[in-house]
Amino acid sequence: APLFGFLQLLHKAFVFDTPHTEYSMDTLRVTYQQLKTAISRNINAVENQILTRDSMGLTEEQLQELRQSFNHFDKDHSGELDRNEFKACLLSLGTSLGHGDDQEANLTEMMRKVDPNDTGRVTFDAYLDFMTRQATDEDSAEQVLQSFKILAGDKPYITEDQLRGDLPPDQAEYCLQLMSPYPDGPEGALDYQSFASSLYGQSDL
């Protein structure tokens, strides 16, 4: 308001230009509105991220780490990652992509999940959802692995008798159908480790 009053005094004195500034009142008004819009947009973005964090069970530190990594590899500051930037971001966070040809195949599969419309770009929300699901799957696979390890008496393999003795009949039958023989193990030994890994698409448990 003081600026507008000052402007009116200048106009009454027939002063429309001044050598002391290159900005007009209209320029300041437009810039001020743009600033308000930008602040409002940022506030909404932060509020949405807080809601996302809470719904996904992330801590503030975890969300901050993911945001910093995303921003670091967003080289053109577009708010999105291309395929190579997404790959670099995943590797920086310790995500295993495999080796050689498998690495590109695994990356392509991941891109399908975060970019279902095949735009070649990954938004922060899609990246955040993907990383959260990855962490959840890893936790779940580890829990399944530890459960089988207990049933197996800490052995790296499990037997049909142990499965049928500790699991409901339908679950035991399901495991028996899908578990492979344990390499170099005694007769009837089953590989619960590869079974737990395959349940969640993990390959390096």
ZAMARGU-4260 file (C-alpha; in steps of 0.2 Angstrom, whole numbers, plus 5000, padded with zeros to 4 digits):
<rodrens>
0) 5000/5000/5000 | 5014/5013/5004 | 5021/5010/4986 | 5004/5014/4978 | 5003/5030/4989
5) 5020/5035/4983 | 5016/5032/4965 | 5000/5043/4966 | 5011/5057/4973 | 5023/5055/4959
10) 5009/5056/4946 | 5002/5071/4954 | 5019/5079/4952 | 5019/5073/4934 | 5033/5062/4937
15) 5031/5046/4926 | 5049/5041/4924 | 5064/5041/4936 | 5082/5038/4933 | 5084/5029/4950
20) 5075/5013/4945 | 5072/5003/4929 | 5056/4995/4937 | 5039/5002/4935 | 5024/4999/4947
25) 5016/4987/4934 | 5032/4977/4933 | 5033/4976/4952 | 5015/4971/4953 | 5017/4957/4940
30) 5033/4951/4949 | 5025/4951/4966 | 5010/4940/4959 | 5022/4928/4951 | 5031/4926/4968
35) 5015/4923/4977 | 5010/4910/4965 | 5027/4902/4966 | 5026/4902/4985 | 5009/4894/4985
40) 5014/4881/4972 | 5029/4876/4983 | 5018/4875/4999 | 5006/4864/4990 | 5021/4853/4984
45) 5028/4851/5002 | 5011/4847/5009 | 5008/4834/4996 | 5025/4826/5000 | 5021/4826/5018
50) 5005/4817/5014 | 5014/4805/5003 | 5028/4802/5016 | 5015/4798/5030 | 5005/4787/5019
55) 5020/4777/5014 | 5027/4776/5031 | 5043/4786/5027 | 5053/4796/5040 | 5057/4814/5036
60) 5076/4808/5034 | 5071/4795/5021 | 5060/4807/5011 | 5074/4820/5012 | 5087/4807/5006
65) 5076/4802/4991 | 5073/4820/4986 | 5091/4825/4987 | 5096/4810/4976 | 5082/4814/4964
70) 5087/4832/4963 | 5106/4828/4961 | 5103/4818/4945 | 5090/4829/4938 | 5103/4838/4928
75) 5092/4849/4918 | 5081/4854/4933 | 5065/4848/4924 | 5058/4839/4939 | 5059/4823/4930
80) 5073/4810/4926 | 5077/4802/4909 | 5082/4784/4908 | 5100/4787/4911 | 5097/4799/4926
85) 5085/4786/4933 | 5098/4773/4932 | 5112/4783/4940 | 5100/4788/4954 | 5096/4770/4957
90) 5114/4765/4958 | 5118/4779/4970 | 5105/4772/4982 | 5112/4755/4981 | 5098/4747/4970
95) 5105/4731/4961 | 5102/4731/4943 | 5112/4715/4939 | 5126/4714/4927 | 5129/4716/4908
100) 5114/4713/4897 | 5104/4709/4913 | 5106/4726/4919 | 5098/4735/4904 | 5084/4722/4904
105) 5081/4725/4923 | 5081/4744/4920 | 5069/4742/4906 | 5057/4733/4917 | 5059/4746/4931
110) 5055/4760/4918 | 5039/4751/4913 | 5034/4752/4932 | 5038/4771/4934 | 5034/4776/4916
115) 5019/4766/4911 | 5015/4778/4897 | 5032/4776/4889 | 5036/4795/4890 | 5055/4791/4894
120) 5053/4802/4909 | 5051/4798/4928 | 5042/4810/4939 | 5047/4812/4957 | 5030/4805/4963
125) 5033/4789/4952 | 5051/4788/4958 | 5046/4789/4976 | 5032/4776/4975 | 5044/4764/4966
130) 5058/4766/4979 | 5045/4764/4993 | 5038/4748/4985 | 5056/4742/4983 | 5060/4744/5001
135) 5044/4736/5006 | 5047/4721/4995 | 5065/4719/5002 | 5058/4720/5020 | 5045/4707/5016
140) 5057/4695/5007 | 5069/4696/5022 | 5055/4692/5034 | 5050/4677/5023 | 5068/4671/5022
145) 5070/4672/5041 | 5054/4663/5044 | 5060/4648/5033 | 5077/4649/5041 | 5069/4646/5059
150) 5058/4632/5052 | 5074/4624/5044 | 5083/4625/5061 | 5096/4637/5054 | 5100/4625/5040
155) 5102/4633/5022 | 5088/4620/5016 | 5072/4614/5022 | 5063/4597/5020 | 5046/4591/5015
160) 5043/4585/5032 | 5047/4601/5040 | 5036/4611/5028 | 5021/4599/5031 | 5024/4599/5050
165) 5024/4618/5052 | 5013/4625/5039 | 4995/4623/5034 | 4992/4610/5021 | 4988/4622/5007
170) 5003/4633/5011 | 5015/4618/5012 | 5009/4611/4996 | 5011/4628/4987 | 5029/4628/4994
175) 5033/4610/4988 | 5027/4614/4971 | 5038/4629/4969 | 5054/4625/4979 | 5069/4619/4969
180) 5080/4605/4976 | 5094/4612/4986 | 5111/4611/4977 | 5123/4598/4984 | 5111/4595/4999
185) 5105/4579/5006 | 5091/4569/4997 | 5074/4579/4998 | 5082/4595/5003 | 5073/4611/4996
190) 5080/4628/4992 | 5070/4640/5002 | 5082/4654/4999 | 5079/4655/4981 | 5060/4653/4984
195) 5059/4668/4996 | 5069/4678/4983 | 5058/4674/4968 | 5042/4679/4978 | 5047/4697/4978
200) 5058/4698/4962 | 5074/4699/4972 | 5090/4691/4966 | 5103/4695/4979 | 5096/4690/4996
</rodrens>
